[in-house]
């Protein structure tokens, strides 16, 4: 047998939890969509678990659009309007963010006008799970 076949067989025998999982580490402070959209696409294509833990603000919340995302109860997610380079709120960019959220969260943020300004609105990981139906991360 070749080394590749042996490696593939060993990899297939690993329990699902032993596979690599992603997280928002290094992305928690937000930034340009161009840093986040490829990560969302990568994890949606692979189906791997993606964990939101700790502080996650602005564009980091785009990770909620990953189909196999989970949220830790201790996480803090901070939402606000997207903005252009001059920090003017941008409705079209905000729609891109809202599209990443499930319908229950989207309705809440829209009804409360939390996505209309640059002011942060914080939601705990526990509330993301209880109130908005996001999956709780398994214990490590």
Backbone as a printed PyTorch tensor [residue, N CA C, xyz], in Angstrom:
tensor([[[  0.8360,  -1.1930,   0.0000],
         [  0.0000,   0.0000,   0.0000],
         [  0.8750,   1.2480,   0.0000]],

        [[  0.3950,   2.2370,  -0.6480],
         [  1.1630,   3.4710,  -0.6620],
         [  0.9010,   4.2450,   0.6290]],

        [[  1.7660,   5.1790,   0.8950],
         [  1.6510,   6.0040,   2.0970],
         [  0.3330,   6.7800,   2.0870]],

        [[ -0.0770,   7.2800,   0.9130],
         [ -1.3290,   8.0500,   0.8170],
         [ -2.5430,   7.2100,   1.1900]],

        [[ -2.5850,   5.9870,   0.7490],
         [ -3.7170,   5.1150,   1.0560],
         [ -3.7590,   4.8200,   2.5460]],

        [[ -2.6190,   4.5220,   3.1330],
         [ -2.5600,   4.2520,   4.5690],
         [ -3.0090,   5.4840,   5.3520]],

        [[ -2.5230,   6.6650,   4.9490],
         [ -2.9160,   7.9020,   5.6270],
         [ -4.4160,   8.1330,   5.5070]],

        [[ -4.9820,   7.9150,   4.3250],
         [ -6.4190,   8.1040,   4.1150],
         [ -7.2230,   7.1380,   4.9750]],

        [[ -6.7480,   5.9030,   5.1020],
         [ -7.4510,   4.9200,   5.9300],
         [ -7.4000,   5.3210,   7.4050]],

        [[ -6.2550,   5.7790,   7.8620],
         [ -6.1350,   6.2160,   9.2540],
         [ -7.0100,   7.4340,   9.5230]],

        [[ -7.0430,   8.3590,   8.5920],
         [ -7.8660,   9.5590,   8.7340],
         [ -9.3430,   9.1940,   8.7940]],

        [[ -9.7680,   8.2460,   7.9960],
         [-11.1700,   7.8270,   7.9790],
         [-11.5710,   7.1490,   9.2860]],

        [[-10.6060,   6.5830,   9.9850],
         [-10.9130,   5.8870,  11.2370],
         [-11.0180,   6.8360,  12.4330]],

        [[-10.5820,   8.0790,  12.2750],
         [-10.6640,   9.0360,  13.3750],
         [-12.1060,   9.3810,  13.6670]],

        [[-12.4590,   9.5510,  14.9550],
         [-13.8090,  10.0090,  15.2480],
         [-14.0100,  11.4190,  14.7210]],

        [[-15.2660,  11.7610,  14.4230],
         [-15.5700,  13.0750,  13.8350],
         [-15.0260,  14.2130,  14.6830]],

        [[-15.0590,  14.0840,  15.9920],
         [-14.5770,  15.1460,  16.8690],
         [-13.0770,  15.3810,  16.7750]],

        [[-12.3510,  14.4110,  16.2230],
         [-10.9060,  14.5680,  16.1220],
         [-10.5030,  15.3690,  14.8810]],

        [[-11.4300,  15.6130,  13.9860],
         [-11.1350,  16.4030,  12.7920],
         [-10.9210,  17.8470,  13.2290]],

        [[-10.1880,  18.5710,  12.4330],
         [ -9.9190,  19.9750,  12.7390],
         [-11.2100,  20.7810,  12.7030]],

        [[-11.3180,  21.7220,  13.6110],
         [-12.4590,  22.6250,  13.5880],
         [-11.9230,  24.0450,  13.5460]],

        [[-12.7160,  24.9120,  12.9800],
         [-12.3170,  26.3100,  12.8920],
         [-12.9050,  27.1070,  14.0330]],

        [[-12.4150,  28.3220,  14.1730],
         [-12.9660,  29.2220,  15.1820],
         [-12.7430,  30.6600,  14.7400]],

        [[-13.3730,  31.5620,  15.4470],
         [-13.2350,  32.9830,  15.1500],
         [-11.9640,  33.5840,  15.7450]],

        [[-11.0970,  32.7680,  16.3200],
         [ -9.8380,  33.2750,  16.8790],
         [ -9.0780,  34.0370,  15.7950]],

        [[ -8.6780,  35.2510,  16.1160],
         [ -7.9740,  36.0950,  15.1660],
         [ -8.8810,  36.9530,  14.2950]],

        [[-10.1850,  36.7290,  14.4020],
         [-11.1550,  37.4710,  13.5960],
         [-12.1470,  38.2530,  14.4620]],

        [[-12.0370,  38.1620,  15.7600],
         [-13.0450,  38.6820,  16.6870],
         [-13.3260,  40.1640,  16.6180]],

        [[-12.3740,  40.9570,  16.1450],
         [-12.5740,  42.4100,  16.1120],
         [-13.1970,  42.8900,  14.8060]],

        [[-13.5100,  41.9850,  13.9020],
         [-14.1450,  42.3690,  12.6410],
         [-13.1330,  42.8180,  11.6120]],

        [[-13.6190,  43.5140,  10.5930],
         [-12.7620,  43.9750,   9.5070],
         [-13.4930,  43.9050,   8.1870]],

        [[-12.7330,  43.9540,   7.1080],
         [-13.3110,  43.9180,   5.7650],
         [-13.9410,  42.5630,   5.4670]],

        [[-15.0560,  42.5970,   4.7660],
         [-15.7380,  41.3610,   4.3790],
         [-14.8020,  40.4280,   3.6220]],

        [[-13.8400,  40.9850,   2.9070],
         [-12.9360,  40.1710,   2.0870],
         [-12.1240,  39.1840,   2.9170]],

        [[-11.9790,  39.4270,   4.2120],
         [-11.2910,  38.4790,   5.1040],
         [-12.2370,  37.3820,   5.5800]],

        [[-13.5150,  37.6630,   5.6280],
         [-14.4790,  36.7690,   6.2620],
         [-15.2360,  35.8940,   5.2690]],

        [[-15.6350,  36.4660,   4.1380],
         [-16.4250,  35.7090,   3.1660],
         [-15.7270,  34.4330,   2.6900]],

        [[-14.4040,  34.4610,   2.4230],
         [-13.7500,  33.2130,   2.0070],
         [-13.7550,  32.1420,   3.1020]],

        [[-13.6750,  32.5500,   4.3550],
         [-13.7130,  31.5810,   5.4610],
         [-15.0950,  30.9430,   5.5340]],

        [[-16.1340,  31.7590,   5.3960],
         [-17.5130,  31.2370,   5.3930],
         [-17.6700,  30.2310,   4.2490]],

        [[-17.2150,  30.6010,   3.0620],
         [-17.3290,  29.7080,   1.9020],
         [-16.5570,  28.4060,   2.1210]],

        [[-15.3520,  28.5130,   2.6850],
         [-14.5220,  27.3240,   2.9330],
         [-15.2240,  26.3560,   3.8780]],

        [[-15.7620,  26.8670,   4.9810],
         [-16.4020,  25.9830,   5.9620],
         [-17.7550,  25.4750,   5.4750]],

        [[-18.4510,  26.2520,   4.6670],
         [-19.6900,  25.7500,   4.0860],
         [-19.4130,  24.6480,   3.0790]],

        [[-18.3060,  24.7420,   2.3640],
         [-17.9420,  23.7020,   1.4060],
         [-17.4770,  22.4280,   2.1030]],

        [[-16.7290,  22.5710,   3.1920],
         [-16.1700,  21.3950,   3.8700],
         [-17.1510,  20.7490,   4.8410]],

        [[-18.0660,  21.5440,   5.3960],
         [-18.9890,  21.0170,   6.4000],
         [-18.3750,  20.8820,   7.7820]],

        [[-17.1160,  21.3140,   7.9260],
         [-16.4560,  21.2160,   9.2280],
         [-17.1240,  22.1480,  10.2390]],

        [[-17.0060,  21.7730,  11.5000],
         [-17.5240,  22.5890,  12.5930],
         [-16.7520,  23.8900,  12.6860]],

        [[-17.4750,  24.9730,  12.9450],
         [-16.8530,  26.2760,  13.1550],
         [-17.4060,  26.8270,  14.4550]],

        [[-16.5190,  27.1770,  15.3770],
         [-16.8620,  27.5830,  16.7360],
         [-16.7190,  29.0920,  16.8940]],

        [[-17.7960,  29.7350,  17.3990],
         [-17.7180,  31.1500,  17.7750],
         [-17.5640,  31.1920,  19.2890]],

        [[-16.4430,  31.7370,  19.7240],
         [-16.0960,  31.7890,  21.1450],
         [-15.5800,  33.1880,  21.4690]],

        [[-15.7110,  33.5880,  22.7160],
         [-15.1540,  34.8680,  23.1390],
         [-15.8350,  36.0440,  22.4740]],

        [[-15.0350,  37.0200,  22.0940],
         [-15.5140,  38.2820,  21.5270],
         [-15.6340,  38.1570,  20.0090]],

        [[-16.7960,  38.5400,  19.4650],
         [-17.0330,  38.4730,  18.0140],
         [-17.8640,  39.6830,  17.6200]],

        [[-17.2340,  40.6670,  16.9940],
         [-17.9580,  41.8930,  16.6460],
         [-17.9120,  42.1460,  15.1450]],

        [[-18.8850,  42.9160,  14.7070],
         [-18.9160,  43.4090,  13.3320],
         [-18.9010,  42.2680,  12.3280]],

        [[-17.9430,  42.2830,  11.4030],
         [-17.8730,  41.2730,  10.3410],
         [-17.6590,  39.8680,  10.8760]],

        [[-17.1630,  39.7450,  12.0790],
         [-17.0000,  38.4160,  12.6870],
         [-18.3430,  37.6930,  12.7510]],

        [[-19.4290,  38.4660,  12.8880],
         [-20.7530,  37.8370,  12.9770],
         [-21.1790,  37.2000,  11.6600]],

        [[-20.4510,  37.4670,  10.5690],
         [-20.7320,  36.7790,   9.3030],
         [-20.5400,  35.2670,   9.4470]],

        [[-19.7380,  34.8670,  10.4210],
         [-19.5250,  33.4370,  10.6470],
         [-20.8070,  32.7180,  11.0610]],

        [[-21.8200,  33.4590,  11.4850],
         [-23.1150,  32.8410,  11.7800],
         [-23.7390,  32.2380,  10.5260]],

        [[-23.2330,  32.6240,   9.3560],
         [-23.7230,  32.0830,   8.0900],
         [-23.0970,  30.7460,   7.7140]],

        [[-22.2250,  30.2260,   8.5350],
         [-21.6370,  28.9070,   8.2870],
         [-22.6520,  27.8560,   8.7100]],

        [[-22.9290,  26.9150,   7.8410],
         [-24.0130,  25.9560,   8.1170],
         [-23.7220,  25.0480,   9.3040]],

        [[-22.4600,  24.8100,   9.6140],
         [-22.1120,  23.9760,  10.7660],
         [-21.4420,  24.8300,  11.8410]],

        [[-22.0700,  25.9640,  12.1560],
         [-21.5500,  26.8730,  13.1770],
         [-22.1360,  26.4960,  14.5320]],

        [[-21.3590,  26.7370,  15.5630],
         [-21.8660,  26.6160,  16.9210],
         [-21.3830,  27.8310,  17.6970]],

        [[-22.0870,  28.1330,  18.7730],
         [-21.7740,  29.3060,  19.5860],
         [-21.5460,  28.8430,  21.0220]],

        [[-20.4780,  29.3070,  21.6310],
         [-20.2590,  29.0060,  23.0500],
         [-21.1230,  29.9390,  23.8870]],

        [[-21.6640,  29.4120,  24.9730],
         [-22.5210,  30.2110,  25.8580],
         [-21.8140,  31.4630,  26.3670]],

        [[-20.5190,  31.3890,  26.5500],
         [-19.7530,  32.5070,  27.1040],
         [-19.3540,  33.5480,  26.0510]],

        [[-19.7020,  33.3200,  24.7900],
         [-19.3460,  34.2690,  23.7230],
         [-20.1470,  35.5610,  23.8520]],

        [[-19.6060,  36.6220,  23.2820],
         [-20.3060,  37.9090,  23.1620],
         [-20.2490,  38.3190,  21.7000]],

        [[-21.4260,  38.5090,  21.0990],
         [-21.4930,  38.9270,  19.7020],
         [-22.0130,  40.3490,  19.6550]],

        [[-21.3180,  41.2150,  18.9260],
         [-21.6530,  42.6310,  18.8620],
         [-22.0520,  42.9900,  17.4350]],

        [[-23.2520,  43.5330,  17.2930],
         [-23.8480,  43.8240,  15.9950],
         [-23.9580,  45.3280,  15.7920]],

        [[-23.8050,  45.7690,  14.5450],
         [-24.0270,  47.1640,  14.1640],
         [-24.1150,  47.2270,  12.6470]],

        [[-24.4810,  48.3830,  12.1350],
         [-24.5500,  48.5960,  10.7010],
         [-23.1690,  48.4350,  10.0760]],

        [[-23.1470,  47.8950,   8.8810],
         [-21.9040,  47.9070,   8.1090],
         [-21.6700,  49.3380,   7.6370]],

        [[-20.4190,  49.6350,   7.2730],
         [-20.1240,  50.9990,   6.8430],
         [-19.1040,  50.9910,   5.7200]],

        [[-19.0370,  52.1260,   5.0320],
         [-18.0530,  52.2700,   3.9610],
         [-16.7160,  52.7160,   4.5490]],

        [[-15.7670,  53.0000,   3.6990],
         [-14.4200,  53.3800,   4.1580],
         [-14.3980,  54.6850,   4.9550]],

        [[-15.4000,  55.5380,   4.7260],
         [-15.4860,  56.8030,   5.4630],
         [-16.3260,  56.6580,   6.7390]],

        [[-16.6730,  55.4320,   7.0850],
         [-17.4660,  55.0920,   8.2800],
         [-18.8970,  55.6240,   8.2050]],

        [[-19.4380,  55.7300,   6.9890],
         [-20.8480,  56.0620,   6.8010],
         [-21.6260,  54.7620,   6.7490]],

        [[-22.7300,  54.6510,   7.5170],
         [-23.5210,  53.4150,   7.4450],
         [-23.8970,  53.0960,   5.9940]],

        [[-23.8200,  51.8290,   5.6470],
         [-24.0850,  51.3790,   4.2820],
         [-25.1970,  50.3400,   4.2900]],

        [[-26.4080,  50.7270,   3.8980],
         [-27.5150,  49.7580,   3.8700],
         [-27.2200,  48.5350,   2.9980]],

        [[-26.5710,  48.7120,   1.8600],
         [-26.3240,  47.5590,   0.9950],
         [-25.3300,  46.5800,   1.6290]],

        [[-24.3100,  47.0890,   2.2960],
         [-23.3690,  46.1980,   2.9810],
         [-24.0150,  45.5570,   4.2090]],

        [[-24.9080,  46.2960,   4.8560],
         [-25.6170,  45.7590,   6.0220],
         [-26.5000,  44.5840,   5.6120]],

        [[-27.1040,  44.6480,   4.4390],
         [-27.9190,  43.5330,   3.9450],
         [-27.0590,  42.2810,   3.8210]],

        [[-25.8230,  42.4370,   3.3970],
         [-24.9100,  41.2850,   3.2910],
         [-24.7370,  40.6380,   4.6670]],

        [[-24.6030,  41.4390,   5.6990],
         [-24.4670,  40.9020,   7.0530],
         [-25.7680,  40.2280,   7.4880]],

        [[-26.8820,  40.9160,   7.2980],
         [-28.1740,  40.3580,   7.7130],
         [-28.4710,  39.0320,   7.0250]],

        [[-28.0290,  38.8820,   5.7860],
         [-28.2510,  37.6350,   5.0530],
         [-27.5210,  36.4530,   5.6770]],

        [[-26.4930,  36.7210,   6.4870],
         [-25.7400,  35.6480,   7.1410],
         [-26.4550,  35.1180,   8.3850]],

        [[-27.4450,  35.8440,   8.8720],
         [-28.1120,  35.4900,  10.1270],
         [-29.3780,  34.6860,   9.8730]],

        [[-29.7730,  33.8790,  10.8560],
         [-31.0120,  33.1300,  10.7000],
         [-32.2090,  34.0980,  10.7890]],

        [[-33.3810,  33.6930,  10.3240],
         [-34.5310,  34.6050,  10.2710],
         [-34.9230,  35.2090,  11.6220]],

        [[-34.8180,  34.4370,  12.6830],
         [-35.2080,  34.9410,  14.0090],
         [-34.2820,  36.0750,  14.4680]],

        [[-32.9810,  35.9000,  14.3060],
         [-32.0220,  36.9380,  14.6790],
         [-32.1690,  38.1470,  13.7670]],

        [[-32.3110,  37.9000,  12.4640],
         [-32.4730,  38.9890,  11.4970],
         [-33.6860,  39.8540,  11.8560]],

        [[-34.8030,  39.2240,  12.1740],
         [-36.0240,  39.9590,  12.5260],
         [-35.8120,  40.7910,  13.7880]],

        [[-35.1520,  40.2160,  14.7840],
         [-34.8870,  40.9310,  16.0330],
         [-34.0190,  42.1620,  15.7960]],

        [[-32.9240,  41.9880,  15.0550],
         [-32.0000,  43.0980,  14.8040],
         [-32.6560,  44.1930,  13.9680]],

        [[-33.4700,  43.7930,  13.0180],
         [-34.1540,  44.7530,  12.1570],
         [-35.2290,  45.5090,  12.9320]],

        [[-36.0450,  44.7830,  13.6930],
         [-37.1290,  45.4230,  14.4670],
         [-36.5800,  46.4040,  15.5000]],

        [[-35.4340,  46.0850,  16.0780],
         [-34.8240,  46.9540,  17.0830],
         [-33.9620,  48.0570,  16.4900]],

        [[-33.8420,  48.0770,  15.1730],
         [-33.0200,  49.0730,  14.4580],
         [-31.5480,  49.0220,  14.8870]],

        [[-31.1110,  47.8470,  15.3400],
         [-29.7280,  47.6960,  15.8000],
         [-28.7320,  47.7140,  14.6430]],

        [[-29.2110,  47.4750,  13.4250],
         [-28.3310,  47.4540,  12.2590],
         [-28.4220,  48.7580,  11.4670]],

        [[-29.0160,  49.7770,  12.0700],
         [-29.1660,  51.0740,  11.3960],
         [-28.0570,  52.0620,  11.7460]],

        [[-27.3370,  51.8060,  12.8330],
         [-26.3050,  52.7350,  13.2930],
         [-25.0000,  51.9890,  13.5310]],

        [[-23.9590,  52.7410,  13.8150],
         [-22.6630,  52.1380,  14.1070],
         [-22.5040,  51.7840,  15.5840]],

        [[-23.5200,  52.0670,  16.4000],
         [-23.4690,  51.7150,  17.8240],
         [-23.5790,  50.1960,  17.9670]],

        [[-22.7620,  49.6340,  18.8380],
         [-22.7910,  48.1930,  19.0700],
         [-24.0150,  47.7790,  19.8770]],

        [[-24.5640,  46.6330,  19.5160],
         [-25.6130,  45.9720,  20.2990],
         [-25.0810,  44.5740,  20.5990]],

        [[-24.9070,  44.2740,  21.8760],
         [-24.2960,  43.0090,  22.2850],
         [-25.3510,  41.9660,  22.6120]],

        [[-25.1210,  40.7550,  22.1500],
         [-25.9620,  39.6060,  22.4750],
         [-25.0390,  38.5060,  22.9900]],

        [[-25.3750,  37.9440,  24.1290],
         [-24.5410,  36.8820,  24.7070],
         [-24.6980,  35.5860,  23.9090]],

        [[-23.6870,  34.7490,  24.0160],
         [-23.7650,  33.4360,  23.3910],
         [-24.9520,  32.6430,  23.9150]],

        [[-25.2210,  32.7710,  25.2210],
         [-26.3710,  32.0750,  25.7990],
         [-27.6750,  32.5060,  25.1460]],

        [[-27.8230,  33.8100,  24.8940],
         [-29.0320,  34.2900,  24.2180],
         [-29.0630,  33.8590,  22.7550]],

        [[-27.9170,  33.7970,  22.1170],
         [-27.8860,  33.3270,  20.7270],
         [-28.4280,  31.9040,  20.6390]],

        [[-28.1570,  31.1130,  21.6700],
         [-28.6180,  29.7240,  21.7150],
         [-30.0970,  29.6710,  22.1130]],

        [[-30.4380,  30.2920,  23.2390],
         [-31.8050,  30.2270,  23.7790],
         [-32.8320,  30.9640,  22.9380]],

        [[-32.5300,  32.2080,  22.6130],
         [-33.5250,  33.0650,  21.9560],
         [-33.5530,  32.9310,  20.4380]],

        [[-32.3890,  32.6500,  19.8560],
         [-32.3140,  32.7010,  18.3990],
         [-32.0310,  31.3590,  17.7350]],

        [[-31.8840,  30.3180,  18.5440],
         [-31.8160,  28.9670,  17.9990],
         [-30.4860,  28.5200,  17.4190]],

        [[-29.4110,  29.2360,  17.7180],
         [-28.1100,  28.7660,  17.2480],
         [-27.6630,  27.5820,  18.1040]],

        [[-26.9000,  26.7050,  17.5140],
         [-26.4580,  25.4960,  18.1930],
         [-25.3570,  25.8200,  19.2010]],

        [[-25.4560,  25.2030,  20.3620],
         [-24.4080,  25.3440,  21.3750],
         [-23.2260,  24.4570,  20.9970]],

        [[-22.0350,  24.9810,  21.1900],
         [-20.8310,  24.2050,  20.8780],
         [-20.6870,  23.0350,  21.8470]],

        [[-20.2240,  21.9000,  21.3080],
         [-19.9240,  20.7780,  22.1950],
         [-18.7350,  21.1330,  23.0790]],

        [[-18.6920,  20.5100,  24.2320],
         [-17.5370,  20.7290,  25.1200],
         [-16.3030,  20.1670,  24.4680]],

        [[-15.1990,  20.8280,  24.6880],
         [-13.9230,  20.3580,  24.1030],
         [-13.3790,  19.2100,  24.9020]]])
